[in-house]
Amino acid sequence: MALSIGIVGLPNVGKSTAFNALTKQQNAEAANYPFCTIEPNKAIVSVPDDRLRKLAEIVKPERVMPASIEFVDIAGLVEGASKGEGLGNQFLANIRETAAIVHVVRCFDDENVIHVNGAPNPKADIEIIETELILADYQALEKRMDKIAKQARGDKKALPLLELAKRMLDHFGEGKPASAWPEKDDETYRQLAREMTFLTGKTVIFAANVDEAALLEENDHVKRVRELAAERGDEVVVLCAKVEEEMAGLSDEERAEFLKELGVEESGLEQVIHKGYAALGLMSYFTAGPKEVRAWTVRQGAKGPEAAGVIHTDFEHGYIRAETISYADFVACNGEAGAKEAGKLRIEGKEYVVQDGDVMHFRFST
């Protein structure tokens, strides 16, 4: 279950610079003009987790494999993108399959950096992007209506889906996102949402891109973003893309020292991933042996077989049991042998709810 996050925003708000910083790669051209990202950029990066390092110190494996996350950066959207303005919304399909969206918002004033609408206005800038995403969802659902109507003519059980789709079109037409739909727990809505993968139904994390001074003392732009996010229950990450980019070539130790000097606890990458995991209800468990120590991403509340299935579907289907040690016990007992001797190794069956940080070894039949 690799976490995938799409990055959106107006042109020239620091999206590509943020992408370079977040991925520690210079594979997205950054320039002081709109539309410098023409093709969608993708990068797979490692999920930072200090627990992996500690496990590796104990086990001394041949290799260490962190969990991974994919970032997808698309061309900047402008007002009227759905009608073909700028580069249009042709790239939005690239983020339909992502689990969450990072919306980069410019929160700094600099007359030397062009803003497509003259000057930064976080509330107005956010509304422009959201309107284009709503219109994209409207158009996608409108295209699907004939198929849904045909399905309903052949099967009366599909009539509720058709009625819902009509209501959703009206909802989008009123300028409301899928996240504001009042009946999200309804099974018919869930079916439609699965089929359509609504852009406006995804978890959103606002990334307030600030100058270095605002990292320690938030400016008025950031405060407006926080107010808007609080109204909707969305997360906010404050980062300085240029500072993050400067850290891209540093070692983990050098980066930690750099952040300490700035008075910042986590990098933008760590903030985005940790808030993304929390918002999406995800966590990590580990496997640890002489060949490999590895982190696996699984949803919170997953039972043993589902967690095993993240490794391989055969593990889920043939699941028998899982030898399980909590991370704290594994470290305190200096590994599996010590945990077993101390009675901390547990045999868990199919109903066991996996906990964050569990160190697991699965037994299964083929």
C-alpha positions as CSV (number, residue, x, y, z in Angstrom):
1,M,0.0,0.0,0.0
2,A,2.3,2.8,-1.2
3,L,0.9,6.2,-0.4
4,S,0.5,8.4,-3.4
5,I,0.1,12.2,-3.1
6,G,-0.7,14.6,-5.9
7,I,0.7,18.2,-5.8
8,V,-1.5,21.0,-7.2
9,G,-1.5,24.8,-7.1
10,L,-1.6,27.9,-9.2
11,P,1.4,28.4,-11.6
12,N,4.5,30.0,-10.0
13,V,3.6,29.4,-6.3
14,G,6.6,27.2,-5.8
15,K,5.1,23.8,-6.7
16,S,8.1,22.6,-8.7
17,T,10.5,23.9,-6.1
18,A,8.6,22.2,-3.4
19,F,8.5,19.0,-5.5
20,N,12.3,19.1,-5.9
21,A,12.7,19.7,-2.1
22,L,10.2,17.0,-1.1
23,T,11.7,14.4,-3.4
24,K,15.4,15.5,-2.9
25,Q,15.6,15.3,-6.6
26,Q,16.1,18.0,-9.2
27,N,13.8,16.3,-11.8
28,A,11.2,19.1,-12.0
29,E,12.3,22.2,-13.8
30,A,11.8,25.3,-11.5
31,A,11.7,28.7,-13.1
32,N,10.3,32.2,-12.5
33,Y,7.5,31.9,-15.0
34,P,4.2,30.1,-15.2
35,F,3.8,26.6,-16.7
36,C,7.4,25.5,-16.2
37,T,6.1,22.0,-15.4
38,I,4.7,20.8,-18.8
39,E,4.6,17.0,-18.2
40,P,3.5,15.6,-14.9
41,N,6.6,14.8,-12.7
42,K,6.6,11.6,-10.6
43,A,9.0,10.4,-7.9
44,I,9.1,7.6,-5.5
45,V,10.7,8.6,-2.2
46,S,11.4,6.8,1.1
47,V,9.2,7.4,4.2
48,P,11.4,8.6,7.0
49,D,11.1,6.4,10.1
50,D,13.7,6.4,12.9
51,R,12.4,3.1,14.1
52,L,13.9,1.4,11.0
53,R,17.4,2.6,11.9
54,K,17.0,1.2,15.5
55,L,15.8,-2.2,14.2
56,A,18.7,-2.4,11.8
57,E,21.2,-1.7,14.5
58,I,19.8,-4.7,16.4
59,V,19.3,-7.1,13.5
60,K,22.2,-6.0,11.2
61,P,20.4,-7.1,8.0
62,E,21.8,-7.1,4.5
63,R,19.5,-4.3,3.6
64,V,17.0,-1.8,5.0
65,M,13.8,-1.1,3.0
66,P,11.6,1.8,4.2
67,A,8.0,2.3,3.1
68,S,7.6,4.4,0.0
69,I,5.5,7.3,-1.1
70,E,4.9,8.6,-4.7
71,F,4.6,12.3,-5.3
72,V,2.9,13.4,-8.6
73,D,3.4,17.1,-9.6
74,I,1.1,18.4,-12.3
75,A,1.2,21.6,-14.3
76,G,-0.2,24.7,-12.6
77,L,-3.9,25.3,-12.9
78,V,-5.4,28.7,-13.6
79,E,-8.9,30.2,-13.5
80,G,-10.7,28.8,-16.6
81,A,-8.6,25.7,-16.9
82,S,-11.7,23.6,-17.4
83,K,-12.5,25.8,-20.4
84,G,-9.0,25.4,-21.9
85,E,-7.3,28.4,-20.3
86,G,-3.6,27.9,-19.7
87,L,-2.8,24.3,-20.1
88,G,-6.3,23.3,-19.2
89,N,-7.1,20.5,-16.8
90,Q,-5.5,17.8,-19.1
91,F,-3.2,16.7,-16.3
92,L,-5.8,16.1,-13.6
93,A,-6.2,12.5,-14.6
94,N,-2.7,12.0,-13.3
95,I,-3.9,12.6,-9.7
96,R,-7.3,10.8,-9.8
97,E,-5.7,7.7,-8.4
98,T,-3.8,9.4,-5.7
99,A,-4.9,9.0,-2.1
100,A,-4.4,12.7,-1.1
101,I,-3.7,16.1,-2.5
102,V,-1.1,18.6,-1.4
103,H,-2.3,22.0,-2.3
104,V,0.7,24.4,-2.4
105,V,-0.4,28.0,-1.6
106,R,2.0,30.9,-2.0
107,C,2.3,32.7,1.4
108,F,5.1,35.1,0.8
109,D,5.4,38.5,-0.9
110,D,8.1,39.1,-3.4
111,E,7.8,41.5,-6.2
112,N,10.5,39.7,-8.1
113,V,8.5,36.5,-8.3
114,I,5.5,36.8,-10.7
115,H,2.0,35.9,-9.4
116,V,-0.6,35.1,-12.1
117,N,-3.2,37.3,-10.4
118,G,-0.9,40.1,-9.4
119,A,-0.4,39.5,-5.7
120,P,-0.7,36.5,-3.3
121,N,-4.2,36.1,-1.8
122,P,-4.4,32.7,-0.2
123,K,-8.2,32.6,0.1
124,A,-8.8,33.6,-3.5
125,D,-6.0,31.4,-4.8
126,I,-7.3,28.4,-3.0
127,E,-10.9,29.0,-4.3
128,I,-9.6,29.2,-7.9
129,I,-8.0,25.7,-7.7
130,E,-11.0,24.2,-5.9
131,T,-13.4,25.6,-8.5
132,E,-11.4,24.0,-11.2
133,L,-11.3,20.6,-9.4
134,I,-15.1,20.8,-8.8
135,L,-15.6,21.6,-12.6
136,A,-13.4,18.6,-13.4
137,D,-15.5,16.3,-11.2
138,Y,-18.7,17.7,-12.8
139,Q,-17.4,17.1,-16.3
140,A,-16.2,13.6,-15.5
141,L,-19.6,12.6,-13.9
142,E,-21.5,14.2,-16.8
143,K,-19.6,12.0,-19.2
144,R,-20.4,9.0,-17.2
145,M,-24.2,9.7,-17.0
146,D,-25.1,7.9,-20.2
147,K,-23.4,4.7,-19.0
148,I,-25.1,4.9,-15.6
149,A,-28.5,5.6,-17.2
150,K,-28.0,2.6,-19.6
151,Q,-27.1,0.5,-16.6
152,A,-30.3,1.6,-14.8
153,R,-32.5,0.7,-17.8
154,G,-31.2,-2.8,-17.7
155,D,-31.2,-3.3,-14.0
156,K,-33.6,-1.5,-11.6
157,K,-31.2,-2.1,-8.8
158,A,-29.0,0.5,-10.4
159,L,-31.7,3.2,-10.2
160,P,-30.5,4.6,-6.9
161,L,-27.0,5.1,-8.4
162,L,-28.6,7.0,-11.3
163,E,-30.6,9.2,-8.9
164,L,-27.6,9.9,-6.8
165,A,-25.5,10.8,-9.9
166,K,-28.1,13.4,-10.9
167,R,-28.1,14.9,-7.4
168,M,-24.3,14.9,-7.4
169,L,-24.3,16.8,-10.7
170,D,-26.5,19.5,-9.0
171,H,-24.2,19.5,-6.0
172,F,-21.1,20.2,-8.2
173,G,-23.1,22.7,-10.2
174,E,-23.7,24.7,-7.0
175,G,-19.9,24.9,-6.6
176,K,-19.7,22.4,-3.8
177,P,-17.0,19.7,-3.5
178,A,-17.6,16.0,-3.0
179,S,-16.1,16.3,0.5
180,A,-19.2,18.4,1.4
181,W,-21.7,15.8,0.4
182,P,-23.9,15.1,3.4
183,E,-24.4,11.4,2.9
184,K,-20.8,10.1,2.5
185,D,-21.5,7.0,4.6
186,D,-24.3,5.9,2.2
187,E,-23.3,2.7,0.3
188,T,-24.6,4.1,-3.0
189,Y,-22.4,7.1,-2.6
190,R,-19.4,5.0,-1.8
191,Q,-20.0,2.9,-4.9
192,L,-20.2,6.1,-7.1
193,A,-17.1,7.6,-5.4
194,R,-15.1,4.4,-6.0
195,E,-16.0,4.5,-9.7
196,M,-15.4,8.2,-10.2
197,T,-12.5,8.8,-7.8
198,F,-13.7,12.4,-7.2
199,L,-10.8,14.9,-7.0
200,T,-12.7,17.0,-4.5
201,G,-13.4,14.0,-2.3
202,K,-9.7,13.4,-1.5
203,T,-7.9,14.2,1.7
204,V,-6.3,17.7,1.3
205,I,-3.2,19.0,3.0
206,F,-2.4,22.7,2.4
207,A,1.3,23.4,2.1
208,A,1.8,27.1,2.9
209,N,5.0,28.0,1.1
210,V,6.6,30.8,3.0
211,D,9.9,32.8,3.1
212,E,12.5,31.9,5.8
213,A,11.3,34.5,8.2
214,A,7.7,33.1,8.4
215,L,9.0,29.6,9.4
216,L,9.3,30.8,12.9
217,E,6.7,33.6,13.0
218,E,3.7,32.9,10.8
219,N,2.6,35.7,8.6
220,D,-0.9,36.8,7.8
221,H,-1.1,34.7,4.7
222,V,-0.4,31.5,6.7
223,K,-3.0,32.5,9.3
224,R,-5.6,32.8,6.5
225,V,-4.8,29.4,5.2
226,R,-5.0,27.9,8.7
227,E,-8.4,29.6,9.3
228,L,-9.8,28.2,6.0
229,A,-8.4,24.7,6.7
230,A,-9.8,24.7,10.2
231,E,-13.3,25.4,8.8
232,R,-13.0,22.3,6.6
233,G,-11.0,20.0,8.9
234,D,-8.0,19.9,6.6
235,E,-4.3,19.8,7.6
236,V,-1.7,22.5,7.1
237,V,2.0,22.2,6.6
238,V,4.2,25.3,6.7
239,L,7.4,25.0,4.7
240,C,9.9,27.1,2.9
241,A,10.4,25.4,-0.4
242,K,13.7,27.2,-1.1
243,V,15.1,26.2,2.3
244,E,14.0,22.6,1.8
245,E,15.6,22.6,-1.6
246,E,18.9,23.8,-0.1
247,M,18.8,20.8,2.2
248,A,18.3,18.3,-0.6
249,G,21.9,17.4,-0.9
250,L,22.6,17.1,2.8
251,S,23.0,13.9,4.8
252,D,20.4,13.0,7.4
253,E,22.7,14.3,10.2
254,E,23.5,17.5,8.4
255,R,19.8,18.1,7.6
256,A,18.8,17.5,11.3
257,E,21.4,20.1,12.4
258,F,20.3,22.5,9.7
259,L,16.6,22.2,10.9
260,K,17.7,22.7,14.5
261,E,19.5,25.9,13.6
262,L,16.3,27.1,11.9
263,G,14.3,26.2,15.0
264,V,12.2,23.7,13.0
265,E,11.6,20.2,14.2
266,E,10.6,18.4,10.9
267,S,11.3,19.0,7.3
268,G,8.5,19.6,4.9
269,L,8.7,16.1,3.6
270,E,8.3,14.6,7.1
271,Q,5.4,16.9,7.9
272,V,3.6,16.0,4.7
273,I,4.1,12.3,5.1
274,H,3.2,12.2,8.8
275,K,0.1,14.3,8.4
276,G,-0.8,12.3,5.3
277,Y,-0.6,9.0,7.2
278,A,-2.7,10.4,10.0
279,A,-5.3,11.9,7.8
280,L,-5.6,8.7,5.7
281,G,-5.6,6.4,8.7
282,L,-2.4,4.7,7.8
283,M,0.5,3.2,9.9
284,S,3.5,1.0,9.5
285,Y,4.5,-2.4,10.7
286,F,7.9,-4.1,10.3
287,T,9.4,-7.4,9.2
288,A,12.9,-8.0,10.5
289,G,15.4,-10.7,9.6
290,P,19.0,-11.2,8.6
291,K,18.3,-10.5,4.9
292,E,16.1,-7.5,5.4
293,V,14.5,-5.1,7.8
294,R,11.5,-3.5,6.1
295,A,8.5,-1.2,6.8
296,W,5.1,-1.9,5.4
297,T,2.2,0.5,5.1
298,V,-1.2,-0.7,6.2
299,R,-4.5,1.0,7.3
300,Q,-5.2,1.5,11.0
301,G,-7.5,-1.2,12.2
302,A,-6.2,-3.8,9.7
303,K,-6.3,-7.4,11.0
304,G,-3.5,-10.0,10.5
305,P,-4.5,-11.4,7.1
306,E,-4.9,-7.9,5.6
307,A,-1.5,-6.8,6.8
308,A,0.0,-10.0,5.5
309,G,-1.6,-9.3,2.1
310,V,0.4,-6.1,1.8
311,I,3.4,-8.3,1.3
312,H,1.8,-10.9,-1.0
313,T,-1.8,-11.9,-1.7
314,D,-0.9,-15.5,-1.0
315,F,0.0,-14.5,2.6
316,E,-3.5,-13.2,3.1
317,H,-5.3,-16.1,1.5
318,G,-3.2,-18.8,3.3
319,Y,-2.8,-16.9,6.6
320,I,-2.4,-19.1,9.6
321,R,-0.9,-16.9,12.3
322,A,1.6,-14.1,13.0
323,E,4.5,-14.2,15.4
324,T,4.3,-10.7,16.8
325,I,6.5,-8.5,18.9
326,S,5.8,-4.8,19.7
327,Y,8.4,-2.4,18.5
328,A,9.1,-1.3,22.1
329,D,9.5,-4.9,23.3
330,F,11.8,-5.8,20.3
331,V,14.1,-2.9,21.2
332,A,14.0,-3.4,24.9
333,C,14.8,-7.1,24.6
334,N,17.5,-6.4,21.9
335,G,15.8,-8.5,19.2
336,E,13.6,-11.5,18.6
337,A,15.6,-14.0,20.7
338,G,15.5,-11.7,23.7
339,A,11.8,-11.0,23.3
340,K,11.0,-14.7,23.0
341,E,13.0,-15.4,26.1
342,A,11.2,-12.6,28.0
343,G,7.8,-13.9,26.9
344,K,7.1,-10.9,24.7
345,L,6.6,-12.8,21.4
346,R,2.9,-13.4,20.8
347,I,1.1,-15.8,18.5
348,E,-1.7,-13.8,16.9
349,G,-4.6,-15.3,14.8
350,K,-6.8,-13.9,12.1
351,E,-8.7,-11.5,14.3
352,Y,-5.7,-9.7,15.7
353,V,-5.7,-6.0,15.0
354,V,-2.2,-5.0,13.9
355,Q,-0.7,-2.1,16.0
356,D,1.6,0.6,14.7
357,G,5.2,-0.6,14.9
358,D,4.5,-4.3,15.3
359,V,7.4,-6.5,14.2
360,M,5.7,-9.5,12.5
361,H,6.6,-12.8,11.0
362,F,3.7,-14.5,9.1
363,R,3.0,-18.2,8.9
364,F,0.8,-19.3,5.9
365,S,-0.2,-22.3,3.9
366,T,0.0,-22.4,0.1
